Amino acid sequence: MFSIKEIASVTLTLFAVIDIIGSIPIILDLRKREGKIESEKATIISGILMIAFLFLGQSILSLFGIDFESFAMAGAIIIFLIGLEMILGKDFFHTDPETKSGSIVPLAFPLIVGAGTMTTLLSLRAAYSLPNVLVGIVLNLIFVYIVLKASSWIERKLGKDGANVLRKVFGIILLAIAIKLFKTNL
């Protein structure tokens, strides 16, 4: 049932796709804009989304007649816009003034659990046993929580200039990832 090798494969695959380390500049921007990041809320919502999509994702996409390529293209557009935000310093995703936290949108969805994570979960479910996929999800959520909780410490260590450089570099990386997704799913 449980396999260390499968758990490690699932965990590393999700870790690469979620890329919470690469999302640090976006997290810092959100923290600056919103005043705080609700780490627990973002992690719990991300977990609920991942587990729900793990069990219902294929059915949901089929219900709407959406194929993986179209879903991935939608995710690529969002990733592209987030990358442009980071590079240009413009806000494309405006938060609702009634909402005092970006912990759900855009942090939990689509940053942590975006189209890439969702399609990866469907692929992992087909390749590995369900308990191992669930353990991989939980391990990634623990790491996500730690990074979110440490965001103010990370910001202090980077400083304003370090955060700006990191933001621009990862913005370009996000644009490259979006373009790769476009090319792959054309």
FENRA-V779464 format. One record per residue. N is the residue number from 1. RES is the residue in one letter. PSI is psi in degrees with one decimal (none if undefined). Layout:
n->N res->RES psi->PSI
n->N res->RES psi->PSI
//
This chain:
n->1 res->M psi->-71.3
n->2 res->F psi->134.8
n->3 res->S psi->121.3
n->4 res->I psi->-40.3
n->5 res->K psi->-45.4
n->6 res->E psi->-43.2
n->7 res->I psi->-43.3
n->8 res->A psi->-43.1
n->9 res->S psi->-46.1
n->10 res->V psi->-46.0
n->11 res->T psi->-47.5
n->12 res->L psi->-36.9
n->13 res->T psi->-49.3
n->14 res->L psi->-38.1
n->15 res->F psi->-43.5
n->16 res->A psi->-39.4
n->17 res->V psi->-44.7
n->18 res->I psi->-41.6
n->19 res->D psi->55.0
n->20 res->I psi->-31.1
n->21 res->I psi->-43.9
n->22 res->G psi->-18.5
n->23 res->S psi->-1.4
n->24 res->I psi->-44.3
n->25 res->P psi->-38.2
n->26 res->I psi->-41.4
n->27 res->I psi->-42.9
n->28 res->L psi->-39.7
n->29 res->D psi->-45.7
n->30 res->L psi->-43.4
n->31 res->R psi->-41.2
n->32 res->K psi->-42.8
n->33 res->R psi->-41.1
n->34 res->E psi->-17.3
n->35 res->G psi->-27.4
n->36 res->K psi->162.7
n->37 res->I psi->127.4
n->38 res->E psi->88.9
n->39 res->S psi->-46.0
n->40 res->E psi->-47.0
n->41 res->K psi->-47.4
n->42 res->A psi->-41.2
n->43 res->T psi->-44.0
n->44 res->I psi->-45.9
n->45 res->I psi->-41.7
n->46 res->S psi->-44.1
n->47 res->G psi->-44.2
n->48 res->I psi->-44.7
n->49 res->L psi->-44.5
n->50 res->M psi->-46.0
n->51 res->I psi->-40.5
n->52 res->A psi->-43.8
n->53 res->F psi->-31.6
n->54 res->L psi->-41.5
n->55 res->F psi->-33.4
n->56 res->L psi->-6.7
n->57 res->G psi->-50.2
n->58 res->Q psi->-42.1
n->59 res->S psi->-41.1
n->60 res->I psi->-47.6
n->61 res->L psi->-42.7
n->62 res->S psi->-39.5
n->63 res->L psi->-40.1
n->64 res->F psi->0.3
n->65 res->G psi->31.5
n->66 res->I psi->131.6
n->67 res->D psi->167.5
n->68 res->F psi->-38.9
n->69 res->E psi->-43.2
n->70 res->S psi->-40.3
n->71 res->F psi->-43.1
n->72 res->A psi->-36.4
n->73 res->M psi->-40.3
n->74 res->A psi->-43.2
n->75 res->G psi->-37.7
n->76 res->A psi->-38.7
n->77 res->I psi->-43.6
n->78 res->I psi->-45.1
n->79 res->I psi->-40.3
n->80 res->F psi->-46.0
n->81 res->L psi->-38.8
n->82 res->I psi->-41.3
n->83 res->G psi->-42.4
n->84 res->L psi->-40.9
n->85 res->E psi->-46.1
n->86 res->M psi->-39.3
n->87 res->I psi->-44.9
n->88 res->L psi->-16.5
n->89 res->G psi->21.5
n->90 res->K psi->148.0
n->91 res->D psi->114.4
n->92 res->F psi->-28.7
n->93 res->F psi->102.0
n->94 res->H psi->135.1
n->95 res->T psi->153.7
n->96 res->D psi->127.3
n->97 res->P psi->-26.2
n->98 res->E psi->-29.9
n->99 res->T psi->130.7
n->100 res->K psi->11.7
n->101 res->S psi->138.2
n->102 res->G psi->20.2
n->103 res->S psi->-26.8
n->104 res->I psi->-59.0
n->105 res->V psi->122.5
n->106 res->P psi->7.0
n->107 res->L psi->-63.9
n->108 res->A psi->-44.5
n->109 res->F psi->123.3
n->110 res->P psi->5.7
n->111 res->L psi->-55.2
n->112 res->I psi->-48.9
n->113 res->V psi->84.4
n->114 res->G psi->-167.2
n->115 res->A psi->-37.6
n->116 res->G psi->-45.4
n->117 res->T psi->-43.1
n->118 res->M psi->-45.7
n->119 res->T psi->-35.0
n->120 res->T psi->-41.0
n->121 res->L psi->-41.2
n->122 res->L psi->-39.8
n->123 res->S psi->-41.3
n->124 res->L psi->-38.5
n->125 res->R psi->-34.7
n->126 res->A psi->-28.2
n->127 res->A psi->-25.7
n->128 res->Y psi->162.9
n->129 res->S psi->147.2
n->130 res->L psi->-44.8
n->131 res->P psi->-36.7
n->132 res->N psi->-36.7
n->133 res->V psi->-42.4
n->134 res->L psi->-40.8
n->135 res->V psi->-41.2
n->136 res->G psi->-39.4
n->137 res->I psi->-47.7
n->138 res->V psi->-43.1
n->139 res->L psi->-40.3
n->140 res->N psi->-38.8
n->141 res->L psi->-36.5
n->142 res->I psi->-45.0
n->143 res->F psi->-41.5
n->144 res->V psi->-46.4
n->145 res->Y psi->-44.6
n->146 res->I psi->-44.8
n->147 res->V psi->-43.6
n->148 res->L psi->-42.6
n->149 res->K psi->-33.9
n->150 res->A psi->7.6
n->151 res->S psi->-38.4
n->152 res->S psi->-36.9
n->153 res->W psi->-44.0
n->154 res->I psi->-42.3
n->155 res->E psi->-42.2
n->156 res->R psi->-40.7
n->157 res->K psi->-37.2
n->158 res->L psi->-36.9
n->159 res->G psi->171.4
n->160 res->K psi->-46.0
n->161 res->D psi->-42.3
n->162 res->G psi->-41.4
n->163 res->A psi->-39.5
n->164 res->N psi->-43.5
n->165 res->V psi->-46.8
n->166 res->L psi->-41.2
n->167 res->R psi->-46.1
n->168 res->K psi->-44.1
n->169 res->V psi->-48.5
n->170 res->F psi->-24.9
n->171 res->G psi->-43.5
n->172 res->I psi->-39.5
n->173 res->I psi->-42.2
n->174 res->L psi->-40.1
n->175 res->L psi->-41.0
n->176 res->A psi->-40.0
n->177 res->I psi->-43.0
n->178 res->A psi->-43.7
n->179 res->I psi->-39.5
n->180 res->K psi->-42.7
n->181 res->L psi->-40.4
n->182 res->F psi->-51.5
n->183 res->K psi->-39.8
n->184 res->T psi->-34.0
n->185 res->N psi->12.3
n->186 res->L psi->none
//
